[in-house]
Amino acid sequence: MKLKALYGVYYSACGNTRKVIETAAETLQQYLHLPITYIDFTLPAMRKETYVFPKDALVLFGSSVYAGRLPNKMLPFLQNHLQGDNTLALAILTYGNRSYDQAVDEAIQELHLHGFRVIGAAAMSCQHAFTEKLATFRPNEEDKEALRQFLMQLMHTLLENDLSKDMAVLTTKMTTKRSYYKPLKEDGTPAHFLKATPKTRLDLCTKCGICATHCPMGAISFENFYEIIGTCIKCQACVQSCLAKAKYFDDADFLSHVAMLEKNYQKPKENTFWLANTL
């Protein structure tokens, strides 16, 4: 069996996961000479569709890590709207330089449960959505080159194996999922900002609507861009997309958590890669 299609499937609220998936897809395309189809399920409209992938495809699944796991509001899409047919896949997770915790294991497990054969995985440190002081400007060219080198190793696996037969796949020893990481304030006590929502500087807002357009939860009203009408997941898509710098968070616990991250997690983390039988 020969591969006939390459898919990049990703959630990327602030753009870093998209950059990583595009780098991976373009690298593989150079050697496999396959057409690339991107499925960006960041926005609600894309999560209404169901996508079925054939046996002769390779799927690059990418997601940001939230609190050490796959984002809980995006997990139902993976569980209910992505389906493989013994389809080869890579799981590529990006995290904000704190920890990817169980996210890699969780992605591998979920993909296996839904018809994919995961033959490789990556956890890549990228600039944190909350602050530019963690993993600043990553993924940088060094990160992308490390990813390319990993994919070259993967290429040898693909070229040396009969893809119609069983290939070695990544497995996980995870039997139970831990709770999501509980954020802490600067003094080490729990930070409670679940109900925090973005605020708007009225003197700066141009009412362009880009914040509402970019919200992965559709939580910002298109009628009144200052109004939050749904669940805010603190992804920072509105803050980072606002050209006028009008969106911001002022919740005290949230800001204290950001300060804690900046204090304790500035040391750059190394990217981690796995091929089958190495996790």
N, C-alpha and C positions, 0 to 999 in steps of 0.2 A: 504494500500500500504506500502510495506517495501522498505527502501533504499537498493540499490544493488551496488552502485558505488560511489566512492569519487574522486574528481578531484581537483588538485591544479593548478590553471591557473595564471601565474604571469609575470610581467615585473620587472626585477631586474638587472640594469646595473652594480652595484657594490656589489651585493650579499646579502644585508641586508633583502630585501623583500623576497628573496628565503628562508633565514633562518626562517623568521617569518611564511611563508606559510608551510614550512616543519614541524615546531613545531606544528602548528595547525592541519595539516593533520595526523601526527603521534599520537597526543593526541586523536583525534576523532577515529582513527583506533582502538585504544585500547578498545574502548567501542562499536563501531559499527561493528568491525570485517569485514571491507570492503576492497577490493583492492584499492590501490591508483594509480592514473594515473596523472603524472605531465606534464603540457604543459607550457613550458617556451618560451614565445613569445618575449624575449628580442632581439633576432637576426632576421635579415630580412627574412631569409629562412622560419622561423616558422610562419611569418605573411602572408605568401602567401596561407596558408591552411585555410579552413573553418571548424569550429568545431561545431557540433550539440550535445546537451546534452539532455538525456532522462528525463522523468518525475521522474523516480526513482533514480535519482542521486543527490548528494550534491556537489555544486561547491564552492570552496574557491577561490575567485578572489582577487589577490593582485597586488598592483602597488605602485611605488614610487610617491611622490607628487612633482611636479615641479611648482614653483611659485604659490603655493596655489591651483593648479588644477591638473587634470590628465594630463600627458604629452601630449602635442598637437600632437606630431608625432606618438603617440601610440593610440590615441583616435579612429582613423579610423578602427583600427583592432577590437576594441570592438564593434564598430558600424556596421561593415560589415562582420566580420568573426567569431563572437561568437553568437550562437543562442540557447536559451533554449526552453523547451516545458513545461512551467509552472514549471520550475526546481528550487528547493531550492538553495539559494546561500548565502554566507557571503561575505561582502566587507571589505577587510583588507588593509588599506592604511598606508604607512610608510612615515615619513617626518623628515627633518633634524633639529628639535628642534626650528624652527622659528614658523610656523603655518601651519596647514593643510587647513585653510581657507574654500573654497567651495568643496574641493576634495571629502569628504565623501558624501555630497549631490549629487555631480555630478556622482559619481560611482553608487549610489543607483538609481538615475534617469535613467542612461544609461542601467543598468542591467534590470530594470523593462521594459524599452522600447523594450528590445530584448529577452523577454520570460522568465525572471528569477523572482522568488519570494524571495526577500532579507529579511531574517529573523534575521539578526544580522550584526553588523559592528564594526570596530575597527580602531582607529587612533593611531599609535604607533611611539614614538620618537626613531629614530635610528641615528647612527653617520652620520653627514652631509658628502655628497660626496665631498664638497669643502674643508673641514678642519676637522682634527681629534679633534679639540678643542671643537666642539659642539656635545653633546650626545656621548662622547667618549666611545668606546667599546660597545655601545648599538646596537642591543638588547642584554642585559646581562641576567643572569639567573633569576634575579628578574622580568624583563620584560616578560620572557617566562613563569614564574610561574603565573603572572597576566593574561596572555593570557589563560593558562590552566584553571584557575579558572573561567574565563568568559565562556570558552567552556563547563565547567561542568554545568553551568546554562543553556546554550543552550541545552545540552543533556536532561535535564529535560523537556524542551519544546518539543523536538523531540519525547521523549518517552511517553509524556502525551497526544499527539495529534494524530488524525487520519490524516496521511499525504496525504490521497487521497482527503480530504476535504480542504476547504479554511482555511489557517492558518493566524494568524495576521502577517502582513509584515511591514517592516519599510517604512515609507513614508517621503517625504521631502516637505517643504514649498517653496523650491526654484522655482521661476517662471522664472527668467532670470539669466544667467550666467554672473558674473562680469568678467572684463578683468583680465588677468593674472597679478599677483603681479609684479610691476615695481621695479626692484632692485635699491638700493641706494648706493652711495659711502659713505665713512667715514664722509664726511662733510655734508651729507644729500641731496646732489644733485643727480639727476638721473645718474645711471651707465649704459653706453651704451657699451655692449660687445657682441652683437648679432653675430657679424662677427668674434669674437675671435676664434682661432683654436689652437690646441696643437702644441708645438714646440718639437724638438728632440735634445738632446745632442749627437752630432755625436760621441764624444769620448767614450760615454757609450753604445750606441746602438749596440746590437749584431746581429741585423737583423733577430731575431727569428720569427717575424711576429705575436706575441701574441696580440699586440695592434690592428692590423687589424682584427684578428680573433674575438676579443671581442667587436668591435665597433657595437653598436645597429643600426647604420645608414649605415653601410658599407661605411663609409666616408674616410677610410684610404686605400690608394692604396696597393695592394699586390705586385705590381711591384716595388714600391718605398715607403717604410714605412714612409718616411719623408713628403710625398705628401698627401694633403687633397683633395679628389676628389668629396666629397659630402657635405651634411649639417652636421655641428657639433652642437650637442645639449648641449655641456658642461657637459655631464653626468659623466665624469671623469673615465669611464671604461678603457680607454687606460692608463691613469696615474696610476691607482691603479693596473692594471694587469701587468704592465711592471716590470719584476723582476730586471732589470738593473737600474731602476729609471731614465730612459732616457727621458721620456715624462713629459712635464710641460706646464703651461700656464704663459705667461708673460705680458698679456694685462693689462695696467695700471688701467682701469676701473674695470676689473674683480678682480684684486688684492685688490683694494680699497673696493669693495663690500664684499669680504671675510673678510677684516679687520673690516668692519662695523658689519658683522654678529658675529664675534668673540667678539666684544666689547659689543654688546647688547643682545645676545641670548645664553649666557652660562648657565644660570639658567636651570637646568633640567626640562623638561616638563613632566607632568604626561600622562600616556596612558589613552585613553578614549574608553569606550566600550558601545555599545547600543544593546539592544534586541528589538524586535518588540514592538511598542507603547511607546518607551522611547526616541525617537529622537526629 
